[in-house]
Amino acid sequence: MGDALLGQLARAFVLIAIQLAPTTASSISWDYSDEEMDPLVPVSAFI
């Protein structure tokens, strides 16, 4: 019984993900400039 319930939950998750994927993809912007791509750790000016 546990396997059947897990399968139903997995199927529901996949269906929800399929419905949300186009909405999420349209809100993501892949445009960026060089100023936005700074290093995560600042580089010291004395090195």
PQR file of N, CA, C, O and H, with PARSE charges and radii, in Angstrom:
ATOM      1  N   MET A   1       0.818  -1.199   0.000 -0.4000 1.5000
ATOM      2  CA  MET A   1       0.000   0.000   0.000 -0.0000 2.0000
ATOM      3  C   MET A   1       0.860   1.260   0.000  0.5500 1.7000
ATOM      4  O   MET A   1       0.504   2.264  -0.618 -0.5500 1.4000
ATOM      5  N   GLY A   2       1.995   1.200   0.699 -0.4000 1.5000
ATOM      6  CA  GLY A   2       2.881   2.357   0.756 -0.0000 2.0000
ATOM      7  C   GLY A   2       3.467   2.698  -0.603  0.5500 1.7000
ATOM      8  O   GLY A   2       3.629   3.871  -0.940 -0.5500 1.4000
ATOM      9  H   GLY A   2       2.284   0.384   1.201  0.4000 1.0000
ATOM     10  N   ASP A   3       3.788   1.657  -1.394 -0.4000 1.5000
ATOM     11  CA  ASP A   3       4.343   1.889  -2.726 -0.0000 2.0000
ATOM     12  C   ASP A   3       3.320   2.548  -3.645  0.5500 1.7000
ATOM     13  O   ASP A   3       3.666   3.417  -4.444 -0.5500 1.4000
ATOM     14  H   ASP A   3       3.657   0.705  -1.121  0.4000 1.0000
ATOM     15  N   ALA A   4       2.073   2.136  -3.531 -0.4000 1.5000
ATOM     16  CA  ALA A   4       1.025   2.726  -4.369 -0.0000 2.0000
ATOM     17  C   ALA A   4       0.816   4.192  -4.014  0.5500 1.7000
ATOM     18  O   ALA A   4       0.636   5.031  -4.896 -0.5500 1.4000
ATOM     19  H   ALA A   4       1.792   1.429  -2.881  0.4000 1.0000
ATOM     20  N   LEU A   5       0.839   4.496  -2.725 -0.4000 1.5000
ATOM     21  CA  LEU A   5       0.672   5.886  -2.291 -0.0000 2.0000
ATOM     22  C   LEU A   5       1.848   6.736  -2.756  0.5500 1.7000
ATOM     23  O   LEU A   5       1.663   7.866  -3.208 -0.5500 1.4000
ATOM     24  H   LEU A   5       0.985   3.815  -2.008  0.4000 1.0000
ATOM     25  N   LEU A   6       3.048   6.194  -2.646 -0.4000 1.5000
ATOM     26  CA  LEU A   6       4.232   6.914  -3.106 -0.0000 2.0000
ATOM     27  C   LEU A   6       4.175   7.158  -4.608  0.5500 1.7000
ATOM     28  O   LEU A   6       4.561   8.229  -5.077 -0.5500 1.4000
ATOM     29  H   LEU A   6       3.198   5.276  -2.279  0.4000 1.0000
ATOM     30  N   GLY A   7       3.702   6.181  -5.359 -0.4000 1.5000
ATOM     31  CA  GLY A   7       3.565   6.351  -6.804 -0.0000 2.0000
ATOM     32  C   GLY A   7       2.555   7.425  -7.159  0.5500 1.7000
ATOM     33  O   GLY A   7       2.775   8.209  -8.082 -0.5500 1.4000
ATOM     34  H   GLY A   7       3.389   5.311  -4.979  0.4000 1.0000
ATOM     35  N   GLN A   8       1.444   7.466  -6.428 -0.4000 1.5000
ATOM     36  CA  GLN A   8       0.433   8.498  -6.679 -0.0000 2.0000
ATOM     37  C   GLN A   8       0.976   9.887  -6.341  0.5500 1.7000
ATOM     38  O   GLN A   8       0.720  10.847  -7.068 -0.5500 1.4000
ATOM     39  H   GLN A   8       1.265   6.829  -5.678  0.4000 1.0000
ATOM     40  N   LEU A   9       1.720   9.993  -5.246 -0.4000 1.5000
ATOM     41  CA  LEU A   9       2.316  11.282  -4.878 -0.0000 2.0000
ATOM     42  C   LEU A   9       3.341  11.729  -5.917  0.5500 1.7000
ATOM     43  O   LEU A   9       3.401  12.908  -6.265 -0.5500 1.4000
ATOM     44  H   LEU A   9       1.928   9.213  -4.656  0.4000 1.0000
ATOM     45  N   ALA A  10       4.142  10.795  -6.410 -0.4000 1.5000
ATOM     46  CA  ALA A  10       5.134  11.133  -7.432 -0.0000 2.0000
ATOM     47  C   ALA A  10       4.453  11.582  -8.715  0.5500 1.7000
ATOM     48  O   ALA A  10       4.899  12.535  -9.353 -0.5500 1.4000
ATOM     49  H   ALA A  10       4.094   9.837  -6.127  0.4000 1.0000
ATOM     50  N   ARG A  11       3.374  10.903  -9.098 -0.4000 1.5000
ATOM     51  CA  ARG A  11       2.637  11.279 -10.305 -0.0000 2.0000
ATOM     52  C   ARG A  11       2.026  12.675 -10.148  0.5500 1.7000
ATOM     53  O   ARG A  11       2.058  13.475 -11.083 -0.5500 1.4000
ATOM     54  H   ARG A  11       3.012  10.129  -8.580  0.4000 1.0000
ATOM     55  N   ALA A  12       1.474  12.964  -8.980 -0.4000 1.5000
ATOM     56  CA  ALA A  12       0.892  14.286  -8.729 -0.0000 2.0000
ATOM     57  C   ALA A  12       1.969  15.366  -8.773  0.5500 1.7000
ATOM     58  O   ALA A  12       1.742  16.450  -9.310 -0.5500 1.4000
ATOM     59  H   ALA A  12       1.448  12.315  -8.220  0.4000 1.0000
ATOM     60  N   PHE A  13       3.145  15.072  -8.207 -0.4000 1.5000
ATOM     61  CA  PHE A  13       4.245  16.036  -8.225 -0.0000 2.0000
ATOM     62  C   PHE A  13       4.690  16.334  -9.651  0.5500 1.7000
ATOM     63  O   PHE A  13       4.942  17.490  -9.990 -0.5500 1.4000
ATOM     64  H   PHE A  13       3.330  14.191  -7.771  0.4000 1.0000
ATOM     65  N   VAL A  14       4.788  15.314 -10.483 -0.4000 1.5000
ATOM     66  CA  VAL A  14       5.198  15.501 -11.874 -0.0000 2.0000
ATOM     67  C   VAL A  14       4.168  16.337 -12.625  0.5500 1.7000
ATOM     68  O   VAL A  14       4.535  17.228 -13.391 -0.5500 1.4000
ATOM     69  H   VAL A  14       4.583  14.374 -10.207  0.4000 1.0000
ATOM     70  N   LEU A  15       2.886  16.060 -12.413 -0.4000 1.5000
ATOM     71  CA  LEU A  15       1.846  16.834 -13.098 -0.0000 2.0000
ATOM     72  C   LEU A  15       1.868  18.299 -12.673  0.5500 1.7000
ATOM     73  O   LEU A  15       1.683  19.187 -13.504 -0.5500 1.4000
ATOM     74  H   LEU A  15       2.588  15.336 -11.791  0.4000 1.0000
ATOM     75  N   ILE A  16       2.092  18.555 -11.393 -0.4000 1.5000
ATOM     76  CA  ILE A  16       2.188  19.938 -10.917 -0.0000 2.0000
ATOM     77  C   ILE A  16       3.419  20.610 -11.512  0.5500 1.7000
ATOM     78  O   ILE A  16       3.349  21.768 -11.924 -0.5500 1.4000
ATOM     79  H   ILE A  16       2.243  17.833 -10.718  0.4000 1.0000
ATOM     80  N   ALA A  17       4.541  19.903 -11.563 -0.4000 1.5000
ATOM     81  CA  ALA A  17       5.767  20.471 -12.130 -0.0000 2.0000
ATOM     82  C   ALA A  17       5.590  20.794 -13.608  0.5500 1.7000
ATOM     83  O   ALA A  17       6.102  21.806 -14.085 -0.5500 1.4000
ATOM     84  H   ALA A  17       4.597  18.962 -11.228  0.4000 1.0000
ATOM     85  N   ILE A  18       4.869  19.946 -14.336 -0.4000 1.5000
ATOM     86  CA  ILE A  18       4.629  20.200 -15.760 -0.0000 2.0000
ATOM     87  C   ILE A  18       3.779  21.453 -15.939  0.5500 1.7000
ATOM     88  O   ILE A  18       3.997  22.223 -16.874 -0.5500 1.4000
ATOM     89  H   ILE A  18       4.452  19.124 -13.948  0.4000 1.0000
ATOM     90  N   GLN A  19       2.822  21.659 -15.057 -0.4000 1.5000
ATOM     91  CA  GLN A  19       1.966  22.839 -15.156 -0.0000 2.0000
ATOM     92  C   GLN A  19       2.721  24.112 -14.787  0.5500 1.7000
ATOM     93  O   GLN A  19       2.463  25.169 -15.364 -0.5500 1.4000
ATOM     94  H   GLN A  19       2.645  21.034 -14.298  0.4000 1.0000
ATOM     95  N   LEU A  20       3.650  24.028 -13.834 -0.4000 1.5000
ATOM     96  CA  LEU A  20       4.374  25.211 -13.373 -0.0000 2.0000
ATOM     97  C   LEU A  20       5.578  25.553 -14.240  0.5500 1.7000
ATOM     98  O   LEU A  20       6.039  26.694 -14.210 -0.5500 1.4000
ATOM     99  H   LEU A  20       3.859  23.170 -13.365  0.4000 1.0000
ATOM    100  N   ALA A  21       6.100  24.611 -15.004 -0.4000 1.5000
ATOM    101  CA  ALA A  21       7.319  24.843 -15.777 -0.0000 2.0000
ATOM    102  C   ALA A  21       7.187  26.000 -16.766  0.5500 1.7000
ATOM    103  O   ALA A  21       8.081  26.847 -16.784 -0.5500 1.4000
ATOM    104  H   ALA A  21       5.725  23.684 -15.028  0.4000 1.0000
ATOM    105  N   PRO A  22       6.144  26.101 -17.587 -0.5600 1.5000
ATOM    106  CA  PRO A  22       6.065  27.234 -18.512  0.2800 2.0000
ATOM    107  C   PRO A  22       5.935  28.574 -17.792  0.5500 1.7000
ATOM    108  O   PRO A  22       6.489  29.574 -18.250 -0.5500 1.4000
ATOM    109  N   THR A  23       5.223  28.610 -16.688 -0.4000 1.5000
ATOM    110  CA  THR A  23       5.070  29.853 -15.933 -0.0000 2.0000
ATOM    111  C   THR A  23       6.406  30.290 -15.362  0.5500 1.7000
ATOM    112  O   THR A  23       6.756  31.468 -15.426 -0.5500 1.4000
ATOM    113  H   THR A  23       4.773  27.798 -16.316  0.4000 1.0000
ATOM    114  N   THR A  24       7.152  29.352 -14.804 -0.4000 1.5000
ATOM    115  CA  THR A  24       8.447  29.674 -14.220 -0.0000 2.0000
ATOM    116  C   THR A  24       9.447  30.060 -15.305  0.5500 1.7000
ATOM    117  O   THR A  24      10.231  30.989 -15.111 -0.5500 1.4000
ATOM    118  H   THR A  24       6.867  28.394 -14.752  0.4000 1.0000
ATOM    119  N   ALA A  25       9.437  29.373 -16.427 -0.4000 1.5000
ATOM    120  CA  ALA A  25      10.387  29.656 -17.499 -0.0000 2.0000
ATOM    121  C   ALA A  25      10.161  31.043 -18.086  0.5500 1.7000
ATOM    122  O   ALA A  25      11.120  31.694 -18.503 -0.5500 1.4000
ATOM    123  H   ALA A  25       8.801  28.618 -16.584  0.4000 1.0000
ATOM    124  N   SER A  26       8.922  31.509 -18.129 -0.4000 1.5000
ATOM    125  CA  SER A  26       8.665  32.829 -18.707 -0.0000 2.0000
ATOM    126  C   SER A  26       9.091  33.947 -17.770  0.5500 1.7000
ATOM    127  O   SER A  26       9.297  35.074 -18.220 -0.5500 1.4000
ATOM    128  H   SER A  26       8.143  30.981 -17.790  0.4000 1.0000
ATOM    129  N   SER A  27       9.228  33.665 -16.471 -0.4000 1.5000
ATOM    130  CA  SER A  27       9.603  34.718 -15.527 -0.0000 2.0000
ATOM    131  C   SER A  27      11.104  34.773 -15.279  0.5500 1.7000
ATOM    132  O   SER A  27      11.582  35.704 -14.631 -0.5500 1.4000
ATOM    133  H   SER A  27       9.060  32.750 -16.105  0.4000 1.0000
ATOM    134  N   ILE A  28      11.860  33.799 -15.779 -0.4000 1.5000
ATOM    135  CA  ILE A  28      13.314  33.788 -15.589 -0.0000 2.0000
ATOM    136  C   ILE A  28      13.966  34.596 -16.699  0.5500 1.7000
ATOM    137  O   ILE A  28      13.654  34.409 -17.875 -0.5500 1.4000
ATOM    138  H   ILE A  28      11.473  33.042 -16.306  0.4000 1.0000
ATOM    139  N   SER A  29      14.869  35.491 -16.328 -0.4000 1.5000
ATOM    140  CA  SER A  29      15.602  36.276 -17.311 -0.0000 2.0000
ATOM    141  C   SER A  29      17.050  35.799 -17.339  0.5500 1.7000
ATOM    142  O   SER A  29      17.713  35.730 -16.304 -0.5500 1.4000
ATOM    143  H   SER A  29      15.122  35.643 -15.372  0.4000 1.0000
ATOM    144  N   TRP A  30      17.525  35.477 -18.521 -0.4000 1.5000
ATOM    145  CA  TRP A  30      18.899  35.010 -18.664 -0.0000 2.0000
ATOM    146  C   TRP A  30      19.834  36.137 -19.092  0.5500 1.7000
ATOM    147  O   TRP A  30      21.015  35.897 -19.341 -0.5500 1.4000
ATOM    148  H   TRP A  30      16.986  35.533 -19.362  0.4000 1.0000
ATOM    149  N   ASP A  31      19.320  37.363 -19.182 -0.4000 1.5000
ATOM    150  CA  ASP A  31      20.148  38.498 -19.567 -0.0000 2.0000
ATOM    151  C   ASP A  31      20.942  38.987 -18.358  0.5500 1.7000
ATOM    152  O   ASP A  31      20.396  39.146 -17.266 -0.5500 1.4000
ATOM    153  H   ASP A  31      18.360  37.558 -18.980  0.4000 1.0000
ATOM    154  N   TYR A  32      22.217  39.218 -18.565 -0.4000 1.5000
ATOM    155  CA  TYR A  32      23.045  39.747 -17.498 -0.0000 2.0000
ATOM    156  C   TYR A  32      24.157  40.573 -18.114  0.5500 1.7000
ATOM    157  O   TYR A  32      24.509  40.391 -19.280 -0.5500 1.4000
ATOM    158  H   TYR A  32      22.660  39.088 -19.452  0.4000 1.0000
ATOM    159  N   SER A  33      24.702  41.477 -17.328 -0.4000 1.5000
ATOM    160  CA  SER A  33      25.814  42.296 -17.791 -0.0000 2.0000
ATOM    161  C   SER A  33      27.063  41.921 -16.996  0.5500 1.7000
ATOM    162  O   SER A  33      26.990  41.147 -16.041 -0.5500 1.4000
ATOM    163  H   SER A  33      24.416  41.626 -16.382  0.4000 1.0000
ATOM    164  N   ASP A  34      28.192  42.466 -17.392 -0.4000 1.5000
ATOM    165  CA  ASP A  34      29.440  42.141 -16.708 -0.0000 2.0000
ATOM    166  C   ASP A  34      29.449  42.651 -15.268  0.5500 1.7000
ATOM    167  O   ASP A  34      30.081  42.044 -14.403 -0.5500 1.4000
ATOM    168  H   ASP A  34      28.252  43.094 -18.167  0.4000 1.0000
ATOM    169  N   GLU A  35      28.749  43.765 -15.000 -0.4000 1.5000
ATOM    170  CA  GLU A  35      28.726  44.305 -13.643 -0.0000 2.0000
ATOM    171  C   GLU A  35      28.019  43.356 -12.680  0.5500 1.7000
ATOM    172  O   GLU A  35      28.345  43.316 -11.493 -0.5500 1.4000
ATOM    173  H   GLU A  35      28.235  44.258 -15.702  0.4000 1.0000
ATOM    174  N   GLU A  36      27.056  42.595 -13.184 -0.4000 1.5000
ATOM    175  CA  GLU A  36      26.310  41.680 -12.327 -0.0000 2.0000
ATOM    176  C   GLU A  36      27.080  40.396 -12.048  0.5500 1.7000
ATOM    177  O   GLU A  36      26.683  39.619 -11.180 -0.5500 1.4000
ATOM    178  H   GLU A  36      26.790  42.627 -14.148  0.4000 1.0000
ATOM    179  N   MET A  37      28.161  40.164 -12.758 -0.4000 1.5000
ATOM    180  CA  MET A  37      28.911  38.918 -12.615 -0.0000 2.0000
ATOM    181  C   MET A  37      30.170  39.122 -11.773  0.5500 1.7000
ATOM    182  O   MET A  37      31.221  38.566 -12.089 -0.5500 1.4000
ATOM    183  H   MET A  37      28.483  40.796 -13.463  0.4000 1.0000
ATOM    184  N   ASP A  38      30.071  39.908 -10.713 -0.4000 1.5000
ATOM    185  CA  ASP A  38      31.200  40.118  -9.819 -0.0000 2.0000
ATOM    186  C   ASP A  38      31.526  38.817  -9.089  0.5500 1.7000
ATOM    187  O   ASP A  38      30.662  37.952  -8.943 -0.5500 1.4000
ATOM    188  H   ASP A  38      29.216  40.360 -10.457  0.4000 1.0000
ATOM    189  N   PRO A  39      32.766  38.678  -8.633 -0.5600 1.5000
ATOM    190  CA  PRO A  39      33.100  37.464  -7.877  0.2800 2.0000
ATOM    191  C   PRO A  39      32.366  37.435  -6.541  0.5500 1.7000
ATOM    192  O   PRO A  39      32.046  38.480  -5.974 -0.5500 1.4000
ATOM    193  N   LEU A  40      32.106  36.238  -6.050 -0.4000 1.5000
ATOM    194  CA  LEU A  40      31.434  36.107  -4.759 -0.0000 2.0000
ATOM    195  C   LEU A  40      32.325  36.581  -3.618  0.5500 1.7000
ATOM    196  O   LEU A  40      31.844  37.165  -2.647 -0.5500 1.4000
ATOM    197  H   LEU A  40      32.366  35.390  -6.511  0.4000 1.0000
ATOM    198  N   VAL A  41      33.628  36.328  -3.741 -0.4000 1.5000
ATOM    199  CA  VAL A  41      34.580  36.771  -2.727 -0.0000 2.0000
ATOM    200  C   VAL A  41      35.329  37.956  -3.308  0.5500 1.7000
ATOM    201  O   VAL A  41      35.963  37.826  -4.355 -0.5500 1.4000
ATOM    202  H   VAL A  41      34.019  35.854  -4.530  0.4000 1.0000
ATOM    203  N   PRO A  42      35.273  39.109  -2.654 -0.5600 1.5000
ATOM    204  CA  PRO A  42      35.970  40.276  -3.207  0.2800 2.0000
ATOM    205  C   PRO A  42      37.481  40.051  -3.267  0.5500 1.7000
ATOM    206  O   PRO A  42      38.079  39.504  -2.341 -0.5500 1.4000
ATOM    207  N   VAL A  43      38.069  40.474  -4.350 -0.4000 1.5000
ATOM    208  CA  VAL A  43      39.509  40.339  -4.540 -0.0000 2.0000
ATOM    209  C   VAL A  43      40.182  41.541  -3.895  0.5500 1.7000
ATOM    210  O   VAL A  43      39.783  42.683  -4.126 -0.5500 1.4000
ATOM    211  H   VAL A  43      37.583  40.918  -5.103  0.4000 1.0000
ATOM    212  N   SER A  44      41.191  41.284  -3.097 -0.4000 1.5000
ATOM    213  CA  SER A  44      41.890  42.364  -2.409 -0.0000 2.0000
ATOM    214  C   SER A  44      42.706  43.175  -3.409  0.5500 1.7000
ATOM    215  O   SER A  44      43.310  42.614  -4.323 -0.5500 1.4000
ATOM    216  H   SER A  44      41.515  40.357  -2.910  0.4000 1.0000
ATOM    217  N   ALA A  45      42.722  44.484  -3.236 -0.4000 1.5000
ATOM    218  CA  ALA A  45      43.468  45.368  -4.128 -0.0000 2.0000
ATOM    219  C   ALA A  45      44.961  45.333  -3.823  0.5500 1.7000
ATOM    220  O   ALA A  45      45.755  45.832  -4.620 -0.5500 1.4000
ATOM    221  H   ALA A  45      42.231  44.940  -2.493  0.4000 1.0000
ATOM    222  N   PHE A  46      45.363  44.758  -2.691 -0.4000 1.5000
ATOM    223  CA  PHE A  46      46.768  44.754  -2.296 -0.0000 2.0000
ATOM    224  C   PHE A  46      47.524  43.536  -2.791  0.5500 1.7000
ATOM    225  O   PHE A  46      48.736  43.443  -2.600 -0.5500 1.4000
ATOM    226  H   PHE A  46      44.718  44.353  -2.044  0.4000 1.0000
ATOM    227  N   ILE A  47      46.838  42.613  -3.416 -0.4000 1.5000
ATOM    228  CA  ILE A  47      47.520  41.392  -3.883 -0.0000 2.0000
ATOM    229  C   ILE A  47      48.059  41.612  -5.270  0.5500 1.7000
ATOM    230  O   ILE A  47      48.667  40.710  -5.846 -0.5500 1.4000
ATOM    231  H   ILE A  47      45.853  42.689  -3.571  0.4000 1.0000
TER
END
